[in-house]
Amino acid sequence: MSESIARGLEGVNVTATKLCRIDGIKGELIYSGYDIFDLAQNSTFEEVAFLLWNLRLPSAAELASLKATLLSERNLSDLNSRVLTEIVGQIRPMRALEMAVITAGALDKNSSDLTNSQLKQTAARLTAIMPTVLARFHRLRQGLEPVPPRDDLGHSANFLWMLNGREPNALEQRVFDVAMILHAEHEMNASTFSALVTASTLSDMYSAIASAIGTLKGPLHGGANEAVYKLVEAIGSEQNIASHVEALLARGERVMGIGHRVYKTTDPRAIILEKLGHELAETSPDRKYFDLSLKLRDYLARKLEGKPLYPNVDFFSASVYKMLGIPSDLYTPIFAMSRITGWTAHLLEQYADNRLVRPNALYEGASNRPYTPITSR
Ligand SMILES: CC(C)(COP(=O)(O)OP(=O)(O)OC[C@H]1O[C@@H](n2cnc3c(N)ncnc32)[C@H](O)[C@@H]1OP(=O)(O)O)[C@@H](O)C(=O)NCCC(=O)NCCS
């Protein structure tokens, strides 16, 4: 056995997948053979969910059936609603998501049924409840009445409706749906891996997803989109960009939304979000965040010239979400609300071909110590 350590498992293939391929040099992101630009242009979030769970695009009848399932699973259980009401002032929204997933698992008598059809049902259920949990959480914490889901709205549009109590216009619906498509899947990463580790013990999908949410919550993973918003807000106006960035880099800090472990060119998702940002900005009262992001991007391109540091998905998602009226502490939970499809798709692969994840650790501690009774220590 090798005595080397793969710190952070960097460069280690932990499994094979048919779900997603990233080419970080060319800036390509492919979901099960389909280019992300094609999916963003032509698909819907529900179609992408089907693609990830079935490795092919749905027929019209299959899509209608999935949409019906998502509609039927949107409402929260009484227990989940009561838990949220009870605790809303004491927790942040990522914790609310974790709790909702655990509560849903507690109520599911079939939670330990790991057959493919049951797992797909659970995947759809979790995908369906997440928007309701987040919107309800946000309404309750503002002292507002929760807005019930609307059956005539698609998955993404219904979330904006429940969150803001206002029906999003056609552009807002499309932009948010595309943002959901862009965040749905990203090959292997910390949260997906933690879901796989939990599932590899043959623990259930609810626990595996709770693990993933807990892992995504950390600022080194899913928290960057909120951090970009805070950065842009702190910069405030164009004339402060240079001094703010200089000071930040001098402190050894990083510019949020820039750089990526895999992409050594602009993240394709950032290209798509920038284009959508331009469309939203035409009518948005909050366009100043987007405009400032563009100026910041241009400044950084000059400042970091020669380094492989380019905007990643979080760079423009922050100002796009702002223009959609979404509060910044929901940016990471929205990431989870989309990525639930990718996580559960990877879990379908894992359960179908499971091997317990059980790595080793190199022991570096003391040896041959004589045991001292507590009275003599
Ligand atoms: C995403 C990230 C963690 C990837 O980092 P990584 O692959 O481990 O890259 P490294 O930490 O090896 O950095 C390589 C060099 O680029 C610099 N760098 C990387 N990201 C940077 C950033 N956002 N701002 C400024 N400098 C950065 C590092 O300081 C390092 O410089 P050096 O070689 O002079 O020491 C990193 O780019 C980052 O922290 N970005 C900001 C957070 C973010 O947007 N995360 C969301 C990712 S989708």
PDBQT file of the ligand as one rigid body, heavy atoms in Angstrom, charges set to zero:
ROOT
HETATM    1  C1  LIG A 401     -11.746  28.515  -6.062  1.00  0.00    +0.000 C 
HETATM    2  C2  LIG A 401     -10.357  28.519  -5.418  1.00  0.00    +0.000 C 
HETATM    3  C3  LIG A 401     -10.459  27.979  -3.997  1.00  0.00    +0.000 C 
HETATM    4  C4  LIG A 401      -9.467  27.593  -6.259  1.00  0.00    +0.000 C 
HETATM    5  O1  LIG A 401      -8.196  27.721  -5.761  1.00  0.00    +0.000 OA
HETATM    6  P1  LIG A 401      -6.984  26.725  -6.104  1.00  0.00    +0.000 P 
HETATM    7  O2  LIG A 401      -7.227  25.954  -7.324  1.00  0.00    +0.000 OA
HETATM    8  O3  LIG A 401      -6.710  25.970  -4.879  1.00  0.00    +0.000 OA
HETATM    9  O4  LIG A 401      -5.867  27.762  -6.475  1.00  0.00    +0.000 OA
HETATM   10  P2  LIG A 401      -4.667  28.115  -5.555  1.00  0.00    +0.000 P 
HETATM   11  O5  LIG A 401      -5.132  28.326  -4.163  1.00  0.00    +0.000 OA
HETATM   12  O6  LIG A 401      -3.618  27.102  -5.787  1.00  0.00    +0.000 OA
HETATM   13  O7  LIG A 401      -4.233  29.530  -6.163  1.00  0.00    +0.000 OA
HETATM   14  C5  LIG A 401      -3.331  29.695  -7.237  1.00  0.00    +0.000 C 
HETATM   15  C6  LIG A 401      -2.838  31.132  -7.231  1.00  0.00    +0.000 C 
HETATM   16  O8  LIG A 401      -3.907  32.006  -7.583  1.00  0.00    +0.000 OA
HETATM   17  C7  LIG A 401      -4.195  32.900  -6.516  1.00  0.00    +0.000 C 
HETATM   18  N1  LIG A 401      -5.647  32.996  -6.406  1.00  0.00    +0.000 N 
HETATM   19  C8  LIG A 401      -6.531  31.991  -6.547  1.00  0.00    +0.000 A 
HETATM   20  N2  LIG A 401      -7.783  32.445  -6.428  1.00  0.00    +0.000 NA
HETATM   21  C9  LIG A 401      -7.655  33.779  -6.200  1.00  0.00    +0.000 A 
HETATM   22  C10 LIG A 401      -8.609  34.791  -5.990  1.00  0.00    +0.000 A 
HETATM   23  N3  LIG A 401      -9.910  34.517  -5.970  1.00  0.00    +0.000 N 
HETATM   24  N4  LIG A 401      -8.167  36.045  -5.783  1.00  0.00    +0.000 NA
HETATM   25  C11 LIG A 401      -6.844  36.318  -5.798  1.00  0.00    +0.000 A 
HETATM   26  N5  LIG A 401      -5.908  35.396  -5.996  1.00  0.00    +0.000 NA
HETATM   27  C12 LIG A 401      -6.307  34.142  -6.190  1.00  0.00    +0.000 A 
HETATM   28  C13 LIG A 401      -3.612  32.269  -5.282  1.00  0.00    +0.000 C 
HETATM   29  O9  LIG A 401      -3.301  33.225  -4.304  1.00  0.00    +0.000 OA
HETATM   30  C14 LIG A 401      -2.385  31.618  -5.858  1.00  0.00    +0.000 C 
HETATM   31  O10 LIG A 401      -1.411  32.606  -6.070  1.00  0.00    +0.000 OA
HETATM   32  P3  LIG A 401       0.158  32.283  -5.867  1.00  0.00    +0.000 P 
HETATM   33  O11 LIG A 401       0.443  31.175  -6.846  1.00  0.00    +0.000 OA
HETATM   34  O12 LIG A 401       0.813  33.561  -6.176  1.00  0.00    +0.000 OA
HETATM   35  O13 LIG A 401       0.275  31.827  -4.441  1.00  0.00    +0.000 OA
HETATM   36  C15 LIG A 401      -9.764  29.937  -5.415  1.00  0.00    +0.000 C 
HETATM   37  O14 LIG A 401      -9.608  30.411  -6.727  1.00  0.00    +0.000 OA
HETATM   38  C16 LIG A 401     -10.591  30.889  -4.577  1.00  0.00    +0.000 C 
HETATM   39  O15 LIG A 401     -10.442  30.946  -3.357  1.00  0.00    +0.000 OA
HETATM   40  N6  LIG A 401     -11.512  31.673  -5.222  1.00  0.00    +0.000 N 
HETATM   41  C17 LIG A 401     -12.368  32.577  -4.509  1.00  0.00    +0.000 C 
HETATM   42  C18 LIG A 401     -13.545  31.801  -3.898  1.00  0.00    +0.000 C 
HETATM   43  C19 LIG A 401     -14.542  31.374  -4.922  1.00  0.00    +0.000 C 
HETATM   44  O16 LIG A 401     -14.950  32.160  -5.786  1.00  0.00    +0.000 OA
HETATM   45  N7  LIG A 401     -14.996  30.124  -4.804  1.00  0.00    +0.000 N 
HETATM   46  C20 LIG A 401     -16.018  29.572  -5.665  1.00  0.00    +0.000 C 
HETATM   47  C21 LIG A 401     -15.464  28.584  -6.618  1.00  0.00    +0.000 C 
HETATM   48  S1  LIG A 401     -16.728  28.078  -7.769  1.00  0.00    +0.000 SA
ENDROOT
TORSDOF 0
